[in-house]
């Protein structure tokens, strides 16, 4: 059983393509994640800002970042 079902539910709302892109970003090194977050912030829209914030937050919590990166393909496999 997933210890945080709300996280899984939130990730399930993303499209398969968005989940794949997020997973790819999360497995990058810190410098590359920072570049992606900065690029997202340039759009100055709610979605880009939210994704940049999520990437930054997950970067600050490495264990959670790894857990999310593992959970994303599990969601796709279960779908």
N, C-alpha and C positions, 0 to 999 in steps of 0.2 A: 504494500500500500504506500502511496506517495505521501510523505510527511507534510507536504504543502500543496494540497489540491488546488488552491487558488492560483498558484503560479502556473500549474499545468493548464488550468482552464484559460488563463490569460494567454498563454503561448498558443493554445489551440485556436484562438481567434485570429491568429496571423495566417496569411495564405501560405501554402507550401513553399512558394518562392521566397516570401519574406522570412520564413523560418530558416531556410537554407542560407540566405544572405546573412542573417543574424548569427547563425552558427559559424559561418566562415569568418566573420569579424571577431567573434569571441575567442577563436583559436589563434588569432594573430598575436604578435607580441605587443607590448604596451605602446610602443611608439607608433605602430601601425594603427592600433585602435584609436589613439589620440588623433591621428590624421583623419580617420573616417569620421569621428565625432565632430571635429572642426569643420569638415566639409558639409556635414548635415546641418550644422548651425548656420551656415551661409544662406540656406534657403529661407530662413526667418519665418518658418511656418510652424504650426503646432506639432505636426507629425515629425518633422525633422528635429525640432527641439526635444521632443519627447524621446525619440530614439537616441539622440546624442546623450541625453541625461541617463537613459537606461544603460548605455554602453559605459559611460563614466562610472555609474554606480556599481555595475558589475565588475569593473576594473578595480574598484576599491575593495571588493570582497571576492578574492580569488576562488575560494571554495564554492561560493554561489555561482560564479561565472562558469567554473568547470561543470557544476551540476546542471546549469541551464544548457550548456553546450552538449552535454550527454542526453538531456531530456528531449531536445528538439528532434533528433532523428528517431527517437522512440515514438514520439507522437506521429511522425510520418509513417513509420512502420505499422503502427496500430490502426491508422486511418484506412 
